[in-house]
Amino acid sequence: MAEIAMQFDIAAPRDVVLAALDTHDGLTGWWTTDVDRDEGGVLLLDFPDAPEPFRLRRERADRDRVVWTNVGTFPPHWAGTWISWEFADQPGGPGRTRLLFRHGGWQPGTEEGVPMVAGTWAELIVRLKDYAQSGKVQPYFVKAPGHSA
């Protein structure tokens, strides 16, 4: 089964990186401007021209790991996949975080979409790292005000 995996170092403390992955302000700082949570706590991430939001259930969010499971029907090739962000200390000093990103659980027949998704994650990770290090808000996906899918 295919899996996307990337490791990267961020010159920011774990708590800052955790907030970037687990708060509204954090997620809108690097991923998409349209982030919400439903009544069950499922993350709703909406993107320009998407017919419906991505739905990610938070399985875990602490100083060691953030894990989400896709529970939506869109995008179809994400069905049943999971995303994990594992925190470790970065060599070279305190206040620095090493992050191991993984996106797995791809179902048979969906592997052809993995390279495109991996490319998008690479772009997103650059934004996440920059946001955590500088606080500069620059989400990759920006929905026009008043626009809904």
Biotite code that builds the C-alpha atoms (Angstrom):
import biotite.structure as struc

atoms = struc.array([
    struc.Atom([0.000, 0.000, 0.000], chain_id="A", res_id=1, res_name="MET", atom_name="CA", element="C"),
    struc.Atom([1.320, 3.431, -0.956], chain_id="A", res_id=2, res_name="ALA", atom_name="CA", element="C"),
    struc.Atom([2.350, 5.965, 1.660], chain_id="A", res_id=3, res_name="GLU", atom_name="CA", element="C"),
    struc.Atom([3.665, 9.501, 1.452], chain_id="A", res_id=4, res_name="ILE", atom_name="CA", element="C"),
    struc.Atom([6.372, 10.256, 4.031], chain_id="A", res_id=5, res_name="ALA", atom_name="CA", element="C"),
    struc.Atom([8.492, 13.385, 4.558], chain_id="A", res_id=6, res_name="MET", atom_name="CA", element="C"),
    struc.Atom([10.719, 14.486, 7.412], chain_id="A", res_id=7, res_name="GLN", atom_name="CA", element="C"),
    struc.Atom([11.606, 18.112, 7.970], chain_id="A", res_id=8, res_name="PHE", atom_name="CA", element="C"),
    struc.Atom([13.023, 20.393, 10.634], chain_id="A", res_id=9, res_name="ASP", atom_name="CA", element="C"),
    struc.Atom([11.321, 23.539, 11.889], chain_id="A", res_id=10, res_name="ILE", atom_name="CA", element="C"),
    struc.Atom([13.071, 26.284, 13.860], chain_id="A", res_id=11, res_name="ALA", atom_name="CA", element="C"),
    struc.Atom([10.122, 26.600, 16.246], chain_id="A", res_id=12, res_name="ALA", atom_name="CA", element="C"),
    struc.Atom([9.077, 24.900, 19.506], chain_id="A", res_id=13, res_name="PRO", atom_name="CA", element="C"),
    struc.Atom([6.695, 21.936, 19.510], chain_id="A", res_id=14, res_name="ARG", atom_name="CA", element="C"),
    struc.Atom([3.850, 23.980, 21.003], chain_id="A", res_id=15, res_name="ASP", atom_name="CA", element="C"),
    struc.Atom([4.000, 26.424, 18.093], chain_id="A", res_id=16, res_name="VAL", atom_name="CA", element="C"),
    struc.Atom([3.996, 23.585, 15.547], chain_id="A", res_id=17, res_name="VAL", atom_name="CA", element="C"),
    struc.Atom([1.159, 21.831, 17.403], chain_id="A", res_id=18, res_name="LEU", atom_name="CA", element="C"),
    struc.Atom([-0.916, 25.030, 17.328], chain_id="A", res_id=19, res_name="ALA", atom_name="CA", element="C"),
    struc.Atom([-0.286, 25.315, 13.570], chain_id="A", res_id=20, res_name="ALA", atom_name="CA", element="C"),
    struc.Atom([-1.724, 21.812, 13.136], chain_id="A", res_id=21, res_name="LEU", atom_name="CA", element="C"),
    struc.Atom([-4.552, 21.867, 15.659], chain_id="A", res_id=22, res_name="ASP", atom_name="CA", element="C"),
    struc.Atom([-6.101, 25.342, 15.848], chain_id="A", res_id=23, res_name="THR", atom_name="CA", element="C"),
    struc.Atom([-8.251, 27.366, 13.489], chain_id="A", res_id=24, res_name="HIS", atom_name="CA", element="C"),
    struc.Atom([-5.726, 30.200, 13.323], chain_id="A", res_id=25, res_name="ASP", atom_name="CA", element="C"),
    struc.Atom([-2.899, 27.735, 12.792], chain_id="A", res_id=26, res_name="GLY", atom_name="CA", element="C"),
    struc.Atom([-4.565, 25.826, 9.953], chain_id="A", res_id=27, res_name="LEU", atom_name="CA", element="C"),
    struc.Atom([-5.704, 29.005, 8.209], chain_id="A", res_id=28, res_name="THR", atom_name="CA", element="C"),
    struc.Atom([-2.168, 30.354, 8.524], chain_id="A", res_id=29, res_name="GLY", atom_name="CA", element="C"),
    struc.Atom([-0.716, 27.839, 6.064], chain_id="A", res_id=30, res_name="TRP", atom_name="CA", element="C"),
    struc.Atom([-3.329, 25.475, 4.566], chain_id="A", res_id=31, res_name="TRP", atom_name="CA", element="C"),
    struc.Atom([-6.684, 27.016, 3.613], chain_id="A", res_id=32, res_name="THR", atom_name="CA", element="C"),
    struc.Atom([-8.633, 30.103, 4.582], chain_id="A", res_id=33, res_name="THR", atom_name="CA", element="C"),
    struc.Atom([-11.834, 28.077, 5.056], chain_id="A", res_id=34, res_name="ASP", atom_name="CA", element="C"),
    struc.Atom([-11.503, 25.873, 8.160], chain_id="A", res_id=35, res_name="VAL", atom_name="CA", element="C"),
    struc.Atom([-14.319, 24.861, 10.488], chain_id="A", res_id=36, res_name="ASP", atom_name="CA", element="C"),
    struc.Atom([-15.269, 21.998, 12.799], chain_id="A", res_id=37, res_name="ARG", atom_name="CA", element="C"),
    struc.Atom([-18.637, 20.263, 12.801], chain_id="A", res_id=38, res_name="ASP", atom_name="CA", element="C"),
    struc.Atom([-20.606, 19.448, 15.951], chain_id="A", res_id=39, res_name="GLU", atom_name="CA", element="C"),
    struc.Atom([-18.649, 16.198, 16.301], chain_id="A", res_id=40, res_name="GLY", atom_name="CA", element="C"),
    struc.Atom([-15.305, 18.002, 16.168], chain_id="A", res_id=41, res_name="GLY", atom_name="CA", element="C"),
    struc.Atom([-14.458, 16.833, 12.628], chain_id="A", res_id=42, res_name="VAL", atom_name="CA", element="C"),
    struc.Atom([-12.257, 19.313, 10.772], chain_id="A", res_id=43, res_name="LEU", atom_name="CA", element="C"),
    struc.Atom([-13.957, 20.743, 7.687], chain_id="A", res_id=44, res_name="LEU", atom_name="CA", element="C"),
    struc.Atom([-11.392, 22.057, 5.222], chain_id="A", res_id=45, res_name="LEU", atom_name="CA", element="C"),
    struc.Atom([-12.881, 23.772, 2.201], chain_id="A", res_id=46, res_name="ASP", atom_name="CA", element="C"),
    struc.Atom([-10.960, 24.652, -0.930], chain_id="A", res_id=47, res_name="PHE", atom_name="CA", element="C"),
    struc.Atom([-11.656, 26.789, -4.014], chain_id="A", res_id=48, res_name="PRO", atom_name="CA", element="C"),
    struc.Atom([-13.783, 24.919, -6.567], chain_id="A", res_id=49, res_name="ASP", atom_name="CA", element="C"),
    struc.Atom([-14.159, 21.844, -4.315], chain_id="A", res_id=50, res_name="ALA", atom_name="CA", element="C"),
    struc.Atom([-17.721, 20.462, -4.328], chain_id="A", res_id=51, res_name="PRO", atom_name="CA", element="C"),
    struc.Atom([-17.590, 19.854, -0.582], chain_id="A", res_id=52, res_name="GLU", atom_name="CA", element="C"),
    struc.Atom([-15.121, 20.166, 2.303], chain_id="A", res_id=53, res_name="PRO", atom_name="CA", element="C"),
    struc.Atom([-12.534, 17.560, 3.180], chain_id="A", res_id=54, res_name="PHE", atom_name="CA", element="C"),
    struc.Atom([-13.545, 15.952, 6.487], chain_id="A", res_id=55, res_name="ARG", atom_name="CA", element="C"),
    struc.Atom([-10.767, 14.935, 8.859], chain_id="A", res_id=56, res_name="LEU", atom_name="CA", element="C"),
    struc.Atom([-11.490, 13.452, 12.276], chain_id="A", res_id=57, res_name="ARG", atom_name="CA", element="C"),
    struc.Atom([-8.846, 14.248, 14.869], chain_id="A", res_id=58, res_name="ARG", atom_name="CA", element="C"),
    struc.Atom([-7.713, 10.995, 16.429], chain_id="A", res_id=59, res_name="GLU", atom_name="CA", element="C"),
    struc.Atom([-4.928, 12.531, 18.465], chain_id="A", res_id=60, res_name="ARG", atom_name="CA", element="C"),
    struc.Atom([-3.354, 15.933, 19.017], chain_id="A", res_id=61, res_name="ALA", atom_name="CA", element="C"),
    struc.Atom([-0.617, 16.317, 21.609], chain_id="A", res_id=62, res_name="ASP", atom_name="CA", element="C"),
    struc.Atom([3.059, 17.282, 21.850], chain_id="A", res_id=63, res_name="ARG", atom_name="CA", element="C"),
    struc.Atom([4.100, 13.908, 20.375], chain_id="A", res_id=64, res_name="ASP", atom_name="CA", element="C"),
    struc.Atom([1.720, 13.408, 17.472], chain_id="A", res_id=65, res_name="ARG", atom_name="CA", element="C"),
    struc.Atom([-1.236, 14.762, 15.526], chain_id="A", res_id=66, res_name="VAL", atom_name="CA", element="C"),
    struc.Atom([-3.316, 12.170, 13.664], chain_id="A", res_id=67, res_name="VAL", atom_name="CA", element="C"),
    struc.Atom([-6.307, 12.717, 11.398], chain_id="A", res_id=68, res_name="TRP", atom_name="CA", element="C"),
    struc.Atom([-8.484, 10.156, 9.606], chain_id="A", res_id=69, res_name="THR", atom_name="CA", element="C"),
    struc.Atom([-10.391, 11.104, 6.478], chain_id="A", res_id=70, res_name="ASN", atom_name="CA", element="C"),
    struc.Atom([-14.082, 10.469, 7.173], chain_id="A", res_id=71, res_name="VAL", atom_name="CA", element="C"),
    struc.Atom([-15.589, 12.239, 4.163], chain_id="A", res_id=72, res_name="GLY", atom_name="CA", element="C"),
    struc.Atom([-16.503, 11.102, 0.697], chain_id="A", res_id=73, res_name="THR", atom_name="CA", element="C"),
    struc.Atom([-14.479, 13.835, -0.969], chain_id="A", res_id=74, res_name="PHE", atom_name="CA", element="C"),
    struc.Atom([-11.990, 13.597, -2.439], chain_id="A", res_id=75, res_name="PRO", atom_name="CA", element="C"),
    struc.Atom([-12.808, 9.985, -3.362], chain_id="A", res_id=76, res_name="PRO", atom_name="CA", element="C"),
    struc.Atom([-9.145, 8.899, -3.562], chain_id="A", res_id=77, res_name="HIS", atom_name="CA", element="C"),
    struc.Atom([-8.640, 9.990, 0.079], chain_id="A", res_id=78, res_name="TRP", atom_name="CA", element="C"),
    struc.Atom([-11.316, 7.540, 1.342], chain_id="A", res_id=79, res_name="ALA", atom_name="CA", element="C"),
    struc.Atom([-10.047, 5.782, 4.449], chain_id="A", res_id=80, res_name="GLY", atom_name="CA", element="C"),
    struc.Atom([-6.659, 7.489, 4.435], chain_id="A", res_id=81, res_name="THR", atom_name="CA", element="C"),
    struc.Atom([-4.955, 8.858, 7.524], chain_id="A", res_id=82, res_name="TRP", atom_name="CA", element="C"),
    struc.Atom([-2.475, 11.685, 8.094], chain_id="A", res_id=83, res_name="ILE", atom_name="CA", element="C"),
    struc.Atom([0.099, 11.661, 10.868], chain_id="A", res_id=84, res_name="SER", atom_name="CA", element="C"),
    struc.Atom([2.499, 14.357, 12.092], chain_id="A", res_id=85, res_name="TRP", atom_name="CA", element="C"),
    struc.Atom([5.041, 12.913, 14.554], chain_id="A", res_id=86, res_name="GLU", atom_name="CA", element="C"),
    struc.Atom([7.083, 15.343, 16.671], chain_id="A", res_id=87, res_name="PHE", atom_name="CA", element="C"),
    struc.Atom([10.688, 14.759, 17.756], chain_id="A", res_id=88, res_name="ALA", atom_name="CA", element="C"),
    struc.Atom([13.446, 16.946, 19.123], chain_id="A", res_id=89, res_name="ASP", atom_name="CA", element="C"),
    struc.Atom([15.623, 18.387, 16.414], chain_id="A", res_id=90, res_name="GLN", atom_name="CA", element="C"),
    struc.Atom([19.342, 18.100, 16.971], chain_id="A", res_id=91, res_name="PRO", atom_name="CA", element="C"),
    struc.Atom([20.992, 21.472, 17.247], chain_id="A", res_id=92, res_name="GLY", atom_name="CA", element="C"),
    struc.Atom([19.214, 23.128, 20.071], chain_id="A", res_id=93, res_name="GLY", atom_name="CA", element="C"),
    struc.Atom([16.092, 23.644, 22.111], chain_id="A", res_id=94, res_name="PRO", atom_name="CA", element="C"),
    struc.Atom([13.073, 25.285, 20.567], chain_id="A", res_id=95, res_name="GLY", atom_name="CA", element="C"),
    struc.Atom([13.451, 23.338, 17.334], chain_id="A", res_id=96, res_name="ARG", atom_name="CA", element="C"),
    struc.Atom([11.148, 20.575, 16.115], chain_id="A", res_id=97, res_name="THR", atom_name="CA", element="C"),
    struc.Atom([11.674, 17.646, 13.778], chain_id="A", res_id=98, res_name="ARG", atom_name="CA", element="C"),
    struc.Atom([8.424, 16.549, 12.143], chain_id="A", res_id=99, res_name="LEU", atom_name="CA", element="C"),
    struc.Atom([7.767, 13.252, 10.392], chain_id="A", res_id=100, res_name="LEU", atom_name="CA", element="C"),
    struc.Atom([4.742, 13.591, 8.103], chain_id="A", res_id=101, res_name="PHE", atom_name="CA", element="C"),
    struc.Atom([2.955, 10.522, 6.765], chain_id="A", res_id=102, res_name="ARG", atom_name="CA", element="C"),
    struc.Atom([-0.192, 10.140, 4.651], chain_id="A", res_id=103, res_name="HIS", atom_name="CA", element="C"),
    struc.Atom([-1.177, 6.498, 4.247], chain_id="A", res_id=104, res_name="GLY", atom_name="CA", element="C"),
    struc.Atom([-4.031, 4.059, 3.979], chain_id="A", res_id=105, res_name="GLY", atom_name="CA", element="C"),
    struc.Atom([-4.497, 4.507, 0.232], chain_id="A", res_id=106, res_name="TRP", atom_name="CA", element="C"),
    struc.Atom([-6.931, 1.932, -1.104], chain_id="A", res_id=107, res_name="GLN", atom_name="CA", element="C"),
    struc.Atom([-6.119, -0.260, -4.119], chain_id="A", res_id=108, res_name="PRO", atom_name="CA", element="C"),
    struc.Atom([-6.838, 1.627, -7.310], chain_id="A", res_id=109, res_name="GLY", atom_name="CA", element="C"),
    struc.Atom([-6.099, 5.052, -5.816], chain_id="A", res_id=110, res_name="THR", atom_name="CA", element="C"),
    struc.Atom([-2.300, 4.875, -5.974], chain_id="A", res_id=111, res_name="GLU", atom_name="CA", element="C"),
    struc.Atom([-2.150, 6.811, -9.262], chain_id="A", res_id=112, res_name="GLU", atom_name="CA", element="C"),
    struc.Atom([-3.193, 9.955, -7.363], chain_id="A", res_id=113, res_name="GLY", atom_name="CA", element="C"),
    struc.Atom([-0.421, 9.632, -4.768], chain_id="A", res_id=114, res_name="VAL", atom_name="CA", element="C"),
    struc.Atom([2.318, 11.528, -6.690], chain_id="A", res_id=115, res_name="PRO", atom_name="CA", element="C"),
    struc.Atom([0.032, 14.549, -7.229], chain_id="A", res_id=116, res_name="MET", atom_name="CA", element="C"),
    struc.Atom([-1.025, 14.517, -3.565], chain_id="A", res_id=117, res_name="VAL", atom_name="CA", element="C"),
    struc.Atom([2.634, 14.195, -2.494], chain_id="A", res_id=118, res_name="ALA", atom_name="CA", element="C"),
    struc.Atom([3.503, 17.266, -4.568], chain_id="A", res_id=119, res_name="GLY", atom_name="CA", element="C"),
    struc.Atom([0.714, 19.261, -2.941], chain_id="A", res_id=120, res_name="THR", atom_name="CA", element="C"),
    struc.Atom([1.817, 18.130, 0.527], chain_id="A", res_id=121, res_name="TRP", atom_name="CA", element="C"),
    struc.Atom([5.375, 19.249, -0.267], chain_id="A", res_id=122, res_name="ALA", atom_name="CA", element="C"),
    struc.Atom([4.054, 22.743, -1.088], chain_id="A", res_id=123, res_name="GLU", atom_name="CA", element="C"),
    struc.Atom([1.897, 22.758, 2.046], chain_id="A", res_id=124, res_name="LEU", atom_name="CA", element="C"),
    struc.Atom([4.779, 21.665, 4.268], chain_id="A", res_id=125, res_name="ILE", atom_name="CA", element="C"),
    struc.Atom([6.866, 24.599, 3.018], chain_id="A", res_id=126, res_name="VAL", atom_name="CA", element="C"),
    struc.Atom([3.987, 26.889, 4.069], chain_id="A", res_id=127, res_name="ARG", atom_name="CA", element="C"),
    struc.Atom([3.591, 25.138, 7.441], chain_id="A", res_id=128, res_name="LEU", atom_name="CA", element="C"),
    struc.Atom([7.304, 25.453, 8.175], chain_id="A", res_id=129, res_name="LYS", atom_name="CA", element="C"),
    struc.Atom([7.387, 29.111, 7.159], chain_id="A", res_id=130, res_name="ASP", atom_name="CA", element="C"),
    struc.Atom([4.260, 29.901, 9.202], chain_id="A", res_id=131, res_name="TYR", atom_name="CA", element="C"),
    struc.Atom([5.585, 28.133, 12.331], chain_id="A", res_id=132, res_name="ALA", atom_name="CA", element="C"),
    struc.Atom([8.963, 29.858, 12.078], chain_id="A", res_id=133, res_name="GLN", atom_name="CA", element="C"),
    struc.Atom([7.817, 33.379, 11.200], chain_id="A", res_id=134, res_name="SER", atom_name="CA", element="C"),
    struc.Atom([4.117, 33.648, 12.074], chain_id="A", res_id=135, res_name="GLY", atom_name="CA", element="C"),
    struc.Atom([3.546, 35.014, 8.569], chain_id="A", res_id=136, res_name="LYS", atom_name="CA", element="C"),
    struc.Atom([0.081, 33.995, 7.363], chain_id="A", res_id=137, res_name="VAL", atom_name="CA", element="C"),
    struc.Atom([0.120, 32.699, 3.796], chain_id="A", res_id=138, res_name="GLN", atom_name="CA", element="C"),
    struc.Atom([-2.348, 29.877, 3.227], chain_id="A", res_id=139, res_name="PRO", atom_name="CA", element="C"),
    struc.Atom([-1.832, 27.779, 0.110], chain_id="A", res_id=140, res_name="TYR", atom_name="CA", element="C"),
    struc.Atom([-5.561, 27.718, -0.708], chain_id="A", res_id=141, res_name="PHE", atom_name="CA", element="C"),
    struc.Atom([-7.526, 30.972, -0.530], chain_id="A", res_id=142, res_name="VAL", atom_name="CA", element="C"),
    struc.Atom([-11.279, 31.032, -1.052], chain_id="A", res_id=143, res_name="LYS", atom_name="CA", element="C"),
    struc.Atom([-12.802, 34.220, -2.332], chain_id="A", res_id=144, res_name="ALA", atom_name="CA", element="C"),
    struc.Atom([-14.930, 35.987, 0.318], chain_id="A", res_id=145, res_name="PRO", atom_name="CA", element="C"),
    struc.Atom([-18.584, 35.008, 0.075], chain_id="A", res_id=146, res_name="GLY", atom_name="CA", element="C"),
    struc.Atom([-17.810, 32.061, -2.231], chain_id="A", res_id=147, res_name="HIS", atom_name="CA", element="C"),
    struc.Atom([-19.151, 28.671, -1.267], chain_id="A", res_id=148, res_name="SER", atom_name="CA", element="C"),
    struc.Atom([-18.906, 25.353, -3.056], chain_id="A", res_id=149, res_name="ALA", atom_name="CA", element="C"),
])
